[in-house]
């Protein structure tokens, strides 16, 4: 098999890139020293001088995400750190006045056609395809500037900002998006680059029209735990109770809805934009290196080329051997096994309470802070489990209240959202707005917003909760809890500014597929990513 040289710069999920390269018929050799770059045909990372010589020598080079950003002169993110200056432009941060930052999700990479090769595809890029982006800084597109220097450019739009999604010239190709996380379109780009097919007339030219921009993400969530026979299964609870109700054949037993890897593959094939695994028992008695979730991640990442999130047990711990392990070490092992993001729950609540006790001073020691510092804020999701507490008036509590559309059980006209821990079993004196503001300050890049009152109800998302949280954060928010039919996804996207929405039980029970949801969204005029046939 042909060989690809890969440099792991120890800042993300390289396992998925390895899987993608092997999927399209290549093998990996690791670049472990600067000298190794000289013999490499493909490299990515931070060995600046050897990489610059590699590019100047005309050898093929693909830069992904930070690999694209490093080619430019510099960035607002770190003004004192110069880039390679192969392209003399600067990166700037997205404007967050009217949109979430980071920019997370599926967006376009539309080729700017300049009169040459107008009927051909550039490294397999298609105007109608969607690619997975996750970043806060980007290179603003200046029409004609780079094209005049011989560069081929593909752009994307986020709100009113147009930026460079991919750029190439001769031996060099760089993408702001992650091809290894972009399903068939991403694999097609990787294969075209590795096969040396810069321009390809065999792919039909597709004209992009009104479909440019960030899509609405549909996420499939799998709650994973051991059942009563000791097997790892996907389950689903009603208000977090995963045991079958009285009067059923499986009364009192953990609901077994399927095998995690098989179900993840099924949802990927149906068009899920992301897969989230929530490890709801955390396998506390297993040595960390033997966690069953690691094997689930490894196997899933081999064939599922969309982002994978893992939650549960992301905290400082002591394993069964007595070894003390930091939250960062736990996250690192998950990333190396194929995860793209980690989700932090109860530990985030404890960290937020400490944050307010210390007059909003950051300690630098929390799981959120250490993991986001090492891997970027986009790698850290905070899972929030609030529930409504009804009061007769706003003066009855120190917490921020809303006036919901429905009154409480005793006619109360107001409520506040109380944060809970340990799967809703412990209540706190922290409201959801306080929690979200605290974890954003610590470095959380995304909020997974659950709702205990809605969990398992199949009655739709808590739109009032989502609106309230969106008002007090700039990071993306994933709506969760309550989805029972495709129309609920339409509601949450049309009536709130939620960035993504998550479904579980309705998918697991086979009542609806992910494709059913996306078809409904498309029918209602919402922009979604459509599945493309495998290579």
LINWO-V616407 format. One record per run of one state. SS is the DSSP state (hx for helix, st for strand, lp for the rest). FROM is the first residue (numbers start at 1). TO is the last residue. If there is no record, write none. Layout:
# LINWO-V616407
{{SS/FROM/TO} {SS/FROM/TO}}
This chain:
# LINWO-V616407
{{lp/1/2} {st/3/6} {lp/7/14} {hx/15/23} {lp/24/26} {st/27/30} {lp/31/33} {hx/34/39} {lp/40/47} {hx/48/56} {lp/57/60} {st/61/64} {lp/65/65} {hx/66/69} {lp/70/71} {st/72/75} {hx/76/78} {lp/79/86} {st/87/93} {lp/94/102} {st/103/107} {lp/108/109} {st/110/111} {lp/112/120} {st/121/122} {lp/123/130} {st/131/135} {lp/136/136} {st/137/138} {lp/139/139} {st/140/140} {lp/141/146} {hx/147/149} {lp/150/151} {st/152/158} {lp/159/160} {st/161/169} {lp/170/171} {st/172/175} {lp/176/177} {st/178/178} {hx/179/181} {lp/182/182} {hx/183/195} {lp/196/198} {st/199/200} {lp/201/216} {st/217/226} {lp/227/231} {st/232/235} {lp/236/237} {st/238/238} {lp/239/240} {st/241/241} {lp/242/242} {st/243/243} {lp/244/253} {st/254/254} {lp/255/259} {hx/260/270} {lp/271/273} {st/274/279} {lp/280/287} {hx/288/290} {lp/291/291} {hx/292/301} {lp/302/306} {st/307/311} {lp/312/316} {st/317/318} {lp/319/323} {st/324/325} {lp/326/326} {hx/327/337} {lp/338/340} {st/341/344} {lp/345/345} {hx/346/357} {lp/358/366} {hx/367/375} {lp/376/376} {hx/377/379} {st/380/391} {lp/392/393} {hx/394/396} {lp/397/401} {st/402/402} {lp/403/413} {st/414/421} {lp/422/425} {st/426/431} {hx/432/442} {lp/443/445} {st/446/451} {lp/452/462} {hx/463/471} {lp/472/475} {st/476/479} {lp/480/485} {hx/486/495} {lp/496/499} {st/500/503} {lp/504/504} {hx/505/508} {lp/509/513} {hx/514/523} {lp/524/535}}
